[in-house]
Amino acid sequence: MKSLEDWFFPKNGRLAINKEEKCAKACIVERPMEINGEVKIRPMECTFKGDGYININTEGLEYVTLNVGNLRNMLSLIYEADDYYNKI
């Protein structure tokens, strides 16, 4: 069964490589949380440059909440992006 994050964001946690721009990006979705009585699901655009780091766009967010699954996924994506950049 799909999680809410995957239902609303089907590419959640998957690396997308734009070969023309030589750019790797991913959408990481925070776990659903209640804010002021409403359930929020907030996506974060992440960019990978092949340097072992992840750039998380936090524009419009007051804070970021990540769970262990998000962190493991981010680490995996860093390695995947580094592999891609090492091949080009």
Backbone bond lengths (Angstrom), bond angles and torsions (degrees), N, CA, C in turn:
res aa  C-N    CA-C-N  psi(-1)  N-CA   C-N-CA  omega(-1)  CA-C   N-CA-C  phi
1 M - - - 1.451 - - 1.529 109.51 -
2 K 1.324 116.08 135.14 1.454 121.44 -179.52 1.524 111.00 -72.66
3 S 1.337 114.67 146.69 1.464 119.37 173.15 1.530 108.67 -78.96
4 L 1.309 116.27 165.76 1.469 120.22 176.72 1.521 110.73 -58.94
5 E 1.329 115.78 -40.66 1.463 119.87 -179.82 1.527 110.83 -59.26
6 D 1.329 116.56 -45.79 1.462 121.08 -178.70 1.523 111.63 -71.81
7 W 1.315 117.18 -30.28 1.465 120.80 179.50 1.538 110.31 -66.01
8 F 1.335 116.17 -46.10 1.461 120.35 -177.59 1.535 113.01 -83.80
9 F 1.328 116.13 -25.34 1.464 121.35 -179.13 1.533 108.47 -130.73
10 P 1.341 117.84 82.71 1.473 121.49 -173.88 1.530 114.78 -57.99
11 K 1.329 118.15 -23.97 1.473 120.56 179.96 1.523 111.90 -97.39
12 N 1.309 116.40 15.89 1.458 122.30 179.40 1.526 110.93 -53.99
13 G 1.328 115.57 124.33 1.450 120.78 174.37 1.516 115.47 77.19
14 R 1.324 118.04 12.60 1.465 120.73 -179.94 1.519 109.87 -112.92
15 L 1.311 115.46 137.86 1.455 120.95 -179.97 1.522 109.72 -75.90
16 A 1.325 115.81 130.73 1.461 122.18 175.86 1.519 107.07 -114.38
17 I 1.317 115.63 121.79 1.459 120.48 -177.04 1.523 109.15 -108.77
18 N 1.311 115.49 124.39 1.459 122.06 174.82 1.522 106.23 -99.62
19 K 1.323 116.56 99.62 1.463 121.07 -174.75 1.521 112.69 -66.59
20 E 1.338 117.39 -30.11 1.463 119.97 179.11 1.526 110.90 -67.26
21 E 1.322 116.54 -40.87 1.462 120.90 -179.54 1.529 112.41 -92.97
22 K 1.335 116.52 -3.77 1.471 122.01 -176.43 1.523 110.39 50.30
23 C 1.330 113.78 55.74 1.453 121.22 -174.92 1.522 109.60 -134.32
24 A 1.322 116.88 139.12 1.462 121.98 177.01 1.524 108.85 -118.82
25 K 1.324 115.55 128.86 1.470 120.90 -179.43 1.518 109.99 -136.30
26 A 1.313 115.26 161.34 1.462 121.19 175.30 1.518 108.18 -151.72
27 C 1.306 115.28 154.18 1.457 122.26 173.36 1.531 106.32 -106.17
28 I 1.310 115.79 122.35 1.460 121.72 175.65 1.521 106.26 -112.05
29 V 1.314 116.51 128.62 1.461 120.74 -177.50 1.523 108.89 -108.17
30 E 1.331 114.79 127.52 1.461 119.92 175.90 1.524 109.36 -63.94
31 R 1.299 115.50 155.79 1.457 118.97 175.35 1.518 108.34 -62.84
32 P 1.340 117.50 147.79 1.470 119.47 178.85 1.521 110.66 -59.10
33 M 1.339 116.17 139.53 1.461 120.22 179.18 1.512 109.49 -142.48
34 E 1.302 115.13 156.22 1.460 120.72 178.87 1.521 108.77 -92.62
35 I 1.337 115.42 125.74 1.456 121.54 177.29 1.525 107.03 -130.30
36 N 1.316 115.59 118.79 1.478 121.41 -179.42 1.529 112.13 52.33
37 G 1.319 116.82 42.57 1.452 121.57 176.12 1.520 115.10 81.41
38 E 1.326 118.57 1.22 1.466 122.41 178.52 1.518 109.41 -118.19
39 V 1.331 115.76 142.73 1.465 120.05 175.62 1.518 108.24 -83.63
40 K 1.322 116.04 125.54 1.466 122.20 -178.64 1.523 109.73 -114.50
41 I 1.326 114.73 139.70 1.464 121.77 172.14 1.518 105.40 -124.23
42 R 1.337 116.38 113.08 1.457 119.73 -172.10 1.524 111.58 -113.94
43 P 1.335 116.77 118.88 1.460 120.02 176.24 1.527 111.08 -83.11
44 M 1.314 116.07 148.72 1.462 122.17 175.00 1.524 107.79 -124.74
45 E 1.313 116.49 128.56 1.459 120.28 176.27 1.523 108.31 -83.41
46 C 1.321 114.79 127.76 1.455 121.16 -179.19 1.524 109.48 -117.30
47 T 1.314 116.18 138.91 1.461 121.95 178.83 1.519 108.65 -119.65
48 F 1.317 115.14 140.29 1.472 122.61 -179.50 1.517 108.21 -121.85
49 K 1.329 116.88 131.17 1.459 120.68 -177.23 1.524 112.99 -114.38
50 G 1.332 116.85 8.35 1.457 120.22 177.23 1.513 114.07 79.60
51 D 1.319 116.73 18.46 1.463 120.64 -179.14 1.523 112.53 -111.09
52 G 1.341 115.92 14.16 1.457 119.91 179.28 1.522 113.43 84.44
53 Y 1.322 116.70 6.14 1.461 121.06 -178.99 1.517 110.45 -118.17
54 I 1.326 114.53 165.32 1.456 121.79 174.70 1.526 107.28 -127.19
55 N 1.316 116.54 133.09 1.456 121.86 176.75 1.528 106.78 -103.93
56 I 1.325 116.67 116.02 1.461 121.72 -178.29 1.522 108.54 -103.42
57 N 1.325 116.07 120.03 1.461 121.07 177.80 1.527 108.11 -77.47
58 T 1.324 116.34 111.11 1.461 121.25 -178.70 1.525 111.85 -106.69
59 E 1.330 116.22 15.79 1.460 119.94 179.27 1.534 109.79 -57.03
60 G 1.303 115.83 129.67 1.460 121.10 179.52 1.522 114.21 84.21
61 L 1.322 117.49 -0.13 1.462 120.83 179.20 1.530 109.36 -109.87
62 E 1.308 116.76 136.69 1.462 120.50 176.18 1.520 110.93 -80.02
63 Y 1.312 116.20 -32.82 1.458 122.53 -179.73 1.521 108.67 -156.24
64 V 1.315 115.84 167.73 1.468 122.24 179.66 1.522 107.78 -124.37
65 T 1.328 116.35 134.49 1.456 121.61 177.03 1.522 108.20 -119.65
66 L 1.324 116.56 117.51 1.455 121.60 -179.22 1.517 109.66 -119.58
67 N 1.330 115.89 142.29 1.456 119.12 174.81 1.525 109.01 -102.61
68 V 1.309 117.01 177.63 1.460 121.65 -177.85 1.527 110.71 -59.19
69 G 1.327 116.94 -38.92 1.463 120.19 178.60 1.521 112.13 -61.98
70 N 1.356 116.96 -42.40 1.463 120.85 176.53 1.526 110.81 -60.49
71 L 1.320 116.39 -45.14 1.465 120.70 -177.55 1.530 111.86 -65.54
72 R 1.323 116.34 -42.20 1.472 119.44 177.00 1.525 110.81 -63.38
73 N 1.341 115.60 -41.62 1.457 120.28 178.57 1.521 110.61 -62.18
74 M 1.327 117.79 -42.57 1.459 121.52 179.25 1.524 111.13 -63.04
75 L 1.312 116.83 -42.20 1.461 120.41 178.45 1.522 110.71 -62.38
76 S 1.310 116.42 -43.90 1.465 121.25 177.49 1.528 111.21 -61.18
77 L 1.337 116.78 -41.44 1.459 121.16 179.59 1.528 111.71 -66.65
78 I 1.324 117.39 -36.10 1.465 120.61 175.98 1.520 109.67 -60.27
79 Y 1.336 117.48 -46.90 1.470 121.13 179.11 1.530 110.99 -63.40
80 E 1.340 116.39 -42.40 1.465 120.43 -179.85 1.536 110.85 -63.10
81 A 1.328 116.32 -43.24 1.467 120.41 178.52 1.522 110.83 -65.81
82 D 1.333 116.91 -41.91 1.474 119.79 178.56 1.517 110.76 -60.89
83 D 1.333 117.74 -41.00 1.464 121.31 177.04 1.517 110.67 -60.29
84 Y 1.345 116.19 -43.46 1.462 120.76 178.92 1.532 110.60 -60.70
85 Y 1.325 116.46 -49.99 1.466 120.28 -177.37 1.531 111.91 -65.57
86 N 1.321 117.93 -31.31 1.468 120.36 178.18 1.521 112.19 -70.04
87 K 1.333 117.53 -20.81 1.463 121.55 -178.98 1.525 113.02 -89.39
88 I 1.337 117.47 -18.60 1.471 118.68 -178.29 1.514 111.60 -93.81
